[in-house]
Amino acid sequence: QVQLVESGGGLVQPGGSLTLSCAASGISFSLYTMAWYRQPPGKQRELVAAITSGGRTDIRDSVKGRFTISRDNAKKTVSLQMNSLKPEDTAVYYCNAQLRYNHWGRGTQVTVSS
C-alpha cells in the first residue's frame, strides 16, 4: 500500500521559513519523480517543485530563489525548504509521487499571515 505522509506545515509570518517533509512507503522511491503541489484557497492545484529520480529539479517561477526541493532516497523522503514566505504562498501543500501512476498525500496546510 502506497503512503505519502506530509509534515511541517503551519502558521508563519511573512518573510518566515518552513520546511515540509514527505515520507513515502510502499513504492520503489528512488525510481519516482517526487513533487510538491499546492492548492490555494478557491484555486486549482498547481505544481510547486519537482525532482526526478536523477535529481533534476523543476521549480515554479513564482517561488524560484525562495523554495528548494530535495530528496533522500535512503530515507525515502522529499523535502521542500520554503524561505521568504509570502501571503500568496498560503495553500494546502501536497506530496506527489509519479512513475507509471500518480500517488498523493493528504496534504498539509501552510498559512502565511501576520
C-alpha positions as CSV (number, residue, x, y, z in Angstrom):
1,Q,0.0,0.0,0.0
2,V,1.4,3.3,-1.1
3,Q,1.5,6.0,1.6
4,L,2.8,9.6,1.4
5,V,2.7,11.4,4.6
6,E,3.4,15.2,4.7
7,S,4.5,17.1,7.8
8,G,5.9,20.5,8.7
9,G,3.0,22.8,7.7
10,G,1.7,25.6,10.0
11,L,1.3,29.3,10.5
12,V,4.2,31.6,9.7
13,Q,4.6,35.3,9.4
14,P,5.5,36.9,6.1
15,G,9.2,36.6,5.5
16,G,9.5,33.5,7.5
17,S,10.5,29.9,6.7
18,L,9.1,26.5,6.8
19,T,10.4,23.1,5.7
20,L,7.9,20.5,4.5
21,S,8.7,16.8,4.5
22,C,7.1,13.8,2.9
23,A,7.8,10.3,4.0
24,A,7.0,7.6,1.4
25,S,6.3,3.9,1.8
26,G,5.1,1.2,-0.4
27,I,7.0,2.4,-3.5
28,S,10.4,2.0,-5.0
29,F,11.1,5.5,-4.0
30,S,14.4,6.1,-5.9
31,L,12.6,5.4,-9.3
32,Y,9.9,8.0,-8.8
33,T,9.7,11.7,-9.7
34,M,8.7,13.4,-6.5
35,A,6.9,16.7,-6.4
36,W,5.1,19.2,-4.3
37,Y,1.8,20.7,-5.4
38,R,-0.3,23.3,-3.7
39,Q,-3.9,24.4,-3.8
40,P,-4.5,28.0,-2.7
41,P,-8.0,28.8,-1.3
42,G,-10.5,28.8,-4.1
43,K,-8.0,27.9,-6.8
44,Q,-6.8,24.9,-8.6
45,R,-4.0,22.7,-7.6
46,E,-0.6,23.8,-9.1
47,L,2.9,22.3,-9.3
48,V,5.3,24.0,-7.0
49,A,8.5,21.9,-7.4
50,A,9.6,18.5,-8.7
51,I,12.7,16.4,-8.5
52,T,13.4,13.5,-10.8
53,S,15.0,10.2,-9.9
54,G,18.2,11.6,-11.3
55,G,18.0,14.7,-9.2
56,R,16.9,17.2,-11.8
57,T,14.7,19.9,-10.4
58,D,11.9,22.0,-11.8
59,I,10.7,25.0,-9.8
60,R,7.7,27.1,-10.3
61,D,8.7,30.6,-11.4
62,S,6.9,32.4,-8.6
63,V,8.9,30.5,-6.0
64,K,12.3,30.4,-7.7
65,G,15.0,31.6,-5.4
66,R,12.8,31.1,-2.3
67,F,11.9,27.4,-2.4
68,T,14.2,24.4,-2.7
69,I,13.2,20.8,-3.3
70,S,15.5,17.9,-2.2
71,R,15.2,14.1,-1.8
72,D,16.9,11.5,0.3
73,N,16.5,8.1,-1.3
74,A,17.9,6.2,1.6
75,K,15.3,7.7,3.9
76,K,12.5,7.7,1.3
77,T,11.8,11.4,1.9
78,V,11.3,14.5,-0.1
79,S,11.6,18.0,1.4
80,L,10.5,21.5,0.4
81,Q,12.5,24.3,2.1
82,M,10.5,27.4,1.8
83,N,12.1,30.8,2.6
84,S,10.9,34.4,2.4
85,L,7.3,33.2,2.5
86,K,4.5,35.5,1.2
87,P,0.8,35.5,2.0
88,E,0.2,34.2,-1.6
89,D,2.0,31.1,-0.6
90,T,-0.9,30.2,1.6
91,A,-2.2,26.8,0.5
92,V,-2.6,23.2,1.2
93,Y,0.6,21.5,0.1
94,Y,0.5,18.0,-1.3
95,C,3.3,15.5,-1.8
96,N,3.2,13.6,-5.1
97,A,5.0,10.5,-6.4
98,Q,4.8,9.8,-10.1
99,L,6.1,7.0,-12.2
100,R,3.5,4.9,-14.0
101,Y,0.8,6.2,-11.7
102,N,0.3,9.3,-9.6
103,H,0.2,8.9,-5.8
104,W,-0.8,11.7,-3.5
105,G,-0.5,12.5,0.2
106,R,-3.4,14.1,2.2
107,G,-1.8,17.5,2.3
108,T,-0.5,19.9,4.9
109,Q,-1.8,23.4,5.5
110,V,0.6,26.3,5.2
111,T,-0.7,29.7,6.2
112,V,1.4,32.9,5.8
113,S,-0.1,35.7,7.7
114,S,0.8,38.4,10.2
